[in-house]
Amino acid sequence: MRIRRRREESEELPLTPLIDVVFLLLIFFLTATSFYKKEKDIKVDPPTATEAKAVAHKHAEITVNIRGQADHCLIVVDGNITDIPQLTRRLVQAARDNPRQVVIIRGDRRTYHQRVVDVLNACKKAKIAHCYIATTAQEQALQ
């Protein structure tokens, strides 16, 4: 009688399926986080407007955040503090790259108005026609 020897099973875990799962999770999280927009500065509290409407864009947009009060206003683009000349150069380059460039200006409700005008002027110098000022919707009071 012939006795078959049992093939000894290895005590190691198969790593190939585990590596596949880890790579799939990595791809998922990299893809999911690429949709996050860091331009939205949470420290900015936009003013309210009763006639505010959402605007949808199919084109790339640059968000310019203006925060602070009076002479201590900061202009923040892509998480970097900038000044008007640097912003103007960046907007000119963006307008060259994309003629339909959109600029969203998110000014804090307590921001010195001159800074908002300075950013609008920089958009005008860069010949960007699509400039919007971000607001939050306010419910109309019942009369």
C-alpha positions, 0 to 999 in steps of 0.5 A, a space after each residue: 500500500 502506497 501512502 501519500 505524504 501530505 504536502 505540508 502547508 506553509 504557515 505564511 500568509 499569501 501576500 499578493 492579495 493583501 498587496 493588491 488591496 493596499 494598492 487599491 486603497 491607496 489609489 482610492 484615497 489619492 483620487 478622493 483627496 484630489 477633489 479637495 479644494 484647498 483654496 476655500 479658506 475657512 477663516 473667511 466669513 463672506 458677507 450675506 446677500 438676499 439675492 445670492 445664487 450659485 454659479 456653476 463653472 466648467 472652467 478652472 477657477 482661481 479663488 482669492 481669499 481676503 481676510 483680516 480687517 483694515 490695514 491688516 488684510 491678507 490676500 491668500 491664494 492657494 494657501 500662500 499669502 501674496 500681494 497685489 503685484 504678485 497676484 496681478 502677475 499670476 492672473 496675467 499668466 492664468 489669463 494667457 493660459 486660459 482665456 476663459 479664466 474665472 476668479 472667485 473673490 472671497 472677502 471677509 465681511 469685515 475686510 477693508 473694502 479697498 482690498 476687494 477693489 485692489 483684487 478686482 483691479 488686478 483682474 481687470 489688468 489681467 483682462 479676466 472678464 469672469 470675476 465673482 464676489 462670493 457671498 452666503 445666502 441670506 433668507 429674506 425677512 418676511 414682510 
